[in-house]
Amino acid sequence: MKKLNRSDMKLDAMLCDFATVREGLLHILGGGINRLWREEYPAPLGVTLGLLFEVHPTEMDSEHTLEVVMIDADGKEIGNVSADFAIAPDPDNGRPGETLILPLVVPLQQVVLPAPGAYSVEVLIDGQHKRSLGVLAAPPFGENDRRSRGRTGGGLN
């Protein structure tokens, strides 16, 4: 049987307006962001990264490094966040051998987008790439831009 190692840790990720962790649950508000509209640039990214780790029992009692890197379309880094974390089984909850779901929130609100364009949020665990989330930062509104008419396109005049 194949022995699992740290690289086998699974990860789900989502950009959202806001996220919190409470009682082991990830609470997401406005999830699935992949486009941003800003009135002017440079502008703050203004989003939160919600993460759910699926931790196999063989990965318990281990330390890991999470790195989140924001890059532009040319691969230039515009921001990063890193943190070390430990995964330990909870003897009062769960069953022996049970997979652990570990929620985590990474605030990215203050990462600065220098200009409109395509960006990517790269998630690495222990130096291994796990996830990419693309984000398109749209240019400021134009006079006839449909975004200025509201979500329904009905006009605000």
KOLKE-392236 format. One record per residue (C-alpha): chain; residue number from 0; residue in one letter; z, x, y. Coordinates in steps of 0.02 Angstrom, whole numbers, padded with zeros to 5 digits. Each point is the difference from the previous one (the first is absolute). Last residue first. Layout:
# residues N
cadena:A num:NUM residuo:A z:Z x:X y:Y
...
END
This chain:
# residues 157
cadena:A num:156 residuo:N z:-00721 x:-01523 y:02882
cadena:A num:155 residuo:L z:00086 x:00039 y:-00166
cadena:A num:154 residuo:G z:-00148 x:-00022 y:-00113
cadena:A num:153 residuo:G z:-00024 x:-00088 y:-00166
cadena:A num:152 residuo:G z:-00025 x:00156 y:-00106
cadena:A num:151 residuo:T z:00135 x:-00060 y:-00119
cadena:A num:150 residuo:R z:00099 x:00162 y:00010
cadena:A num:149 residuo:G z:-00004 x:00012 y:00189
cadena:A num:148 residuo:R z:-00144 x:00010 y:00123
cadena:A num:147 residuo:S z:00028 x:00183 y:00046
cadena:A num:146 residuo:R z:-00040 x:00049 y:-00179
cadena:A num:145 residuo:R z:-00176 x:-00069 y:00025
cadena:A num:144 residuo:D z:-00039 x:00144 y:00118
cadena:A num:143 residuo:N z:-00105 x:-00059 y:00147
cadena:A num:142 residuo:E z:00092 x:00102 y:00133
cadena:A num:141 residuo:G z:00037 x:00143 y:-00119
cadena:A num:140 residuo:F z:00166 x:00022 y:-00087
cadena:A num:139 residuo:P z:00060 x:00178 y:-00030
cadena:A num:138 residuo:P z:-00077 x:00097 y:-00145
cadena:A num:137 residuo:A z:00051 x:-00041 y:-00178
cadena:A num:136 residuo:A z:00121 x:00107 y:-00100
cadena:A num:135 residuo:L z:-00058 x:-00013 y:-00181
cadena:A num:134 residuo:V z:00136 x:00035 y:-00128
cadena:A num:133 residuo:G z:-00024 x:00063 y:-00177
cadena:A num:132 residuo:L z:00145 x:00011 y:-00122
cadena:A num:131 residuo:S z:-00003 x:00144 y:-00123
cadena:A num:130 residuo:R z:00120 x:00014 y:-00149
cadena:A num:129 residuo:K z:00078 x:00120 y:-00124
cadena:A num:128 residuo:H z:-00046 x:00177 y:00051
cadena:A num:127 residuo:Q z:00113 x:00125 y:-00086
cadena:A num:126 residuo:G z:00111 x:00114 y:00105
cadena:A num:125 residuo:D z:00160 x:-00066 y:-00079
cadena:A num:124 residuo:I z:-00054 x:-00175 y:00049
cadena:A num:123 residuo:L z:-00144 x:-00016 y:00122
cadena:A num:122 residuo:V z:-00054 x:-00149 y:00106
cadena:A num:121 residuo:E z:-00153 x:00016 y:00112
cadena:A num:120 residuo:V z:-00022 x:-00118 y:00149
cadena:A num:119 residuo:S z:-00181 x:00004 y:00053
cadena:A num:118 residuo:Y z:-00088 x:-00016 y:00166
cadena:A num:117 residuo:A z:-00167 x:-00068 y:00060
cadena:A num:116 residuo:G z:-00036 x:-00008 y:00185
cadena:A num:115 residuo:P z:00066 x:-00043 y:00173
cadena:A num:114 residuo:A z:00088 x:00146 y:00085
cadena:A num:113 residuo:P z:00160 x:00106 y:-00005
cadena:A num:112 residuo:L z:00096 x:-00115 y:-00119
cadena:A num:111 residuo:V z:00182 x:00049 y:00026
cadena:A num:110 residuo:V z:00129 x:-00014 y:-00140
cadena:A num:109 residuo:Q z:00146 x:-00094 y:00080
cadena:A num:108 residuo:Q z:-00005 x:-00157 y:-00107
cadena:A num:107 residuo:L z:-00010 x:00093 y:-00166
cadena:A num:106 residuo:P z:00165 x:-00062 y:-00074
cadena:A num:105 residuo:V z:00011 x:00040 y:-00187
cadena:A num:104 residuo:V z:00081 x:-00135 y:-00108
cadena:A num:103 residuo:L z:00051 x:00025 y:-00182
cadena:A num:102 residuo:P z:00015 x:-00114 y:-00151
cadena:A num:101 residuo:L z:00048 x:00072 y:-00171
cadena:A num:100 residuo:I z:-00050 x:-00100 y:-00154
cadena:A num:99 residuo:L z:00091 x:00072 y:-00151
cadena:A num:98 residuo:T z:-00072 x:-00008 y:-00176
cadena:A num:97 residuo:E z:00132 x:-00048 y:-00130
cadena:A num:96 residuo:G z:00044 x:00128 y:-00133
cadena:A num:95 residuo:P z:00184 x:-00047 y:-00001
cadena:A num:94 residuo:R z:00020 x:-00171 y:00079
cadena:A num:93 residuo:G z:00015 x:-00047 y:00182
cadena:A num:92 residuo:N z:00146 x:00000 y:00117
cadena:A num:91 residuo:D z:00175 x:00075 y:-00007
cadena:A num:90 residuo:P z:-00057 x:00171 y:-00065
cadena:A num:89 residuo:D z:-00121 x:00020 y:00146
cadena:A num:88 residuo:P z:-00125 x:00134 y:-00048
cadena:A num:87 residuo:A z:-00028 x:00140 y:00124
cadena:A num:86 residuo:I z:-00154 x:00042 y:00100
cadena:A num:85 residuo:A z:00019 x:00132 y:00134
cadena:A num:84 residuo:F z:-00091 x:00010 y:00166
cadena:A num:83 residuo:D z:-00074 x:00134 y:00110
cadena:A num:82 residuo:A z:-00091 x:-00056 y:00156
cadena:A num:81 residuo:S z:-00161 x:00035 y:00091
cadena:A num:80 residuo:V z:-00088 x:-00079 y:00147
cadena:A num:79 residuo:N z:-00167 x:00053 y:00070
cadena:A num:78 residuo:G z:-00113 x:-00017 y:00150
cadena:A num:77 residuo:I z:-00174 x:00032 y:00070
cadena:A num:76 residuo:E z:-00066 x:00108 y:-00143
cadena:A num:75 residuo:K z:-00185 x:00042 y:00017
cadena:A num:74 residuo:G z:-00104 x:-00061 y:-00148
cadena:A num:73 residuo:D z:-00155 x:-00035 y:00105
cadena:A num:72 residuo:A z:00025 x:-00189 y:-00011
cadena:A num:71 residuo:D z:00179 x:00018 y:00066
cadena:A num:70 residuo:I z:00154 x:00040 y:-00103
cadena:A num:69 residuo:M z:00173 x:-00077 y:-00020
cadena:A num:68 residuo:V z:00110 x:00089 y:-00127
cadena:A num:67 residuo:V z:00144 x:-00080 y:-00096
cadena:A num:66 residuo:E z:00101 x:00122 y:-00106
cadena:A num:65 residuo:L z:00128 x:-00051 y:-00130
cadena:A num:64 residuo:T z:00098 x:00137 y:-00087
cadena:A num:63 residuo:H z:00087 x:-00034 y:-00165
cadena:A num:62 residuo:E z:00166 x:00028 y:-00084
cadena:A num:61 residuo:S z:00036 x:-00053 y:-00179
cadena:A num:60 residuo:D z:00136 x:-00094 y:-00092
cadena:A num:59 residuo:M z:-00125 x:-00130 y:-00061
cadena:A num:58 residuo:E z:-00181 x:00049 y:-00035
cadena:A num:57 residuo:T z:00012 x:-00031 y:-00188
cadena:A num:56 residuo:P z:00055 x:-00179 y:00038
cadena:A num:55 residuo:H z:-00168 x:-00035 y:00083
cadena:A num:54 residuo:V z:00003 x:-00025 y:00189
cadena:A num:53 residuo:E z:-00117 x:-00124 y:00080
cadena:A num:52 residuo:F z:00004 x:00041 y:00185
cadena:A num:51 residuo:L z:-00029 x:-00137 y:00128
cadena:A num:50 residuo:L z:-00047 x:00055 y:00175
cadena:A num:49 residuo:G z:-00012 x:-00089 y:00167
cadena:A num:48 residuo:L z:-00078 x:00100 y:00142
cadena:A num:47 residuo:T z:00041 x:-00065 y:00173
cadena:A num:46 residuo:V z:-00123 x:-00024 y:00143
cadena:A num:45 residuo:G z:-00013 x:00037 y:00187
cadena:A num:44 residuo:L z:-00134 x:00135 y:-00004
cadena:A num:43 residuo:P z:00047 x:00043 y:00179
cadena:A num:42 residuo:A z:-00144 x:00013 y:00122
cadena:A num:41 residuo:P z:-00106 x:00139 y:00075
cadena:A num:40 residuo:Y z:-00098 x:-00105 y:00037
cadena:A num:39 residuo:E z:-00010 x:-00168 y:00087
cadena:A num:38 residuo:E z:00010 x:-00186 y:-00035
cadena:A num:37 residuo:R z:00034 x:00028 y:-00184
cadena:A num:36 residuo:W z:-00075 x:-00093 y:-00147
cadena:A num:35 residuo:L z:00049 x:00052 y:-00175
cadena:A num:34 residuo:R z:-00085 x:-00025 y:-00167
cadena:A num:33 residuo:N z:00065 x:00030 y:-00177
cadena:A num:32 residuo:I z:00162 x:-00099 y:00003
cadena:A num:31 residuo:G z:00044 x:-00078 y:-00168
cadena:A num:30 residuo:G z:00172 x:-00068 y:00041
cadena:A num:29 residuo:G z:00057 x:-00103 y:00150
cadena:A num:28 residuo:L z:00185 x:00001 y:-00042
cadena:A num:27 residuo:I z:00053 x:00083 y:-00163
cadena:A num:26 residuo:H z:00172 x:-00009 y:-00084
cadena:A num:25 residuo:L z:00023 x:00130 y:-00137
cadena:A num:24 residuo:L z:00140 x:-00049 y:-00118
cadena:A num:23 residuo:G z:00143 x:00106 y:-00068
cadena:A num:22 residuo:E z:00134 x:-00103 y:00085
cadena:A num:21 residuo:R z:-00084 x:00021 y:00169
cadena:A num:20 residuo:V z:-00144 x:00114 y:00046
cadena:A num:19 residuo:T z:-00091 x:-00033 y:00162
cadena:A num:18 residuo:A z:-00181 x:-00012 y:00057
cadena:A num:17 residuo:F z:-00094 x:-00025 y:00163
cadena:A num:16 residuo:D z:-00178 x:-00023 y:00062
cadena:A num:15 residuo:C z:-00072 x:00056 y:-00165
cadena:A num:14 residuo:L z:-00088 x:00142 y:-00089
cadena:A num:13 residuo:M z:00010 x:-00016 y:-00188
cadena:A num:12 residuo:A z:00041 x:00115 y:-00146
cadena:A num:11 residuo:D z:00020 x:-00016 y:-00188
cadena:A num:10 residuo:L z:00054 x:00155 y:-00095
cadena:A num:9 residuo:K z:00006 x:00058 y:-00180
cadena:A num:8 residuo:M z:00098 x:00153 y:-00057
cadena:A num:7 residuo:D z:-00101 x:00093 y:-00134
cadena:A num:6 residuo:S z:-00008 x:00160 y:00103
cadena:A num:5 residuo:R z:00186 x:00021 y:-00025
cadena:A num:4 residuo:N z:-00019 x:00026 y:-00187
cadena:A num:3 residuo:L z:-00028 x:-00107 y:-00153
cadena:A num:2 residuo:K z:00000 x:00076 y:-00174
cadena:A num:1 residuo:K z:-00147 x:-00060 y:-00105
cadena:A num:0 residuo:M z:00045 x:-00063 y:-00174
END
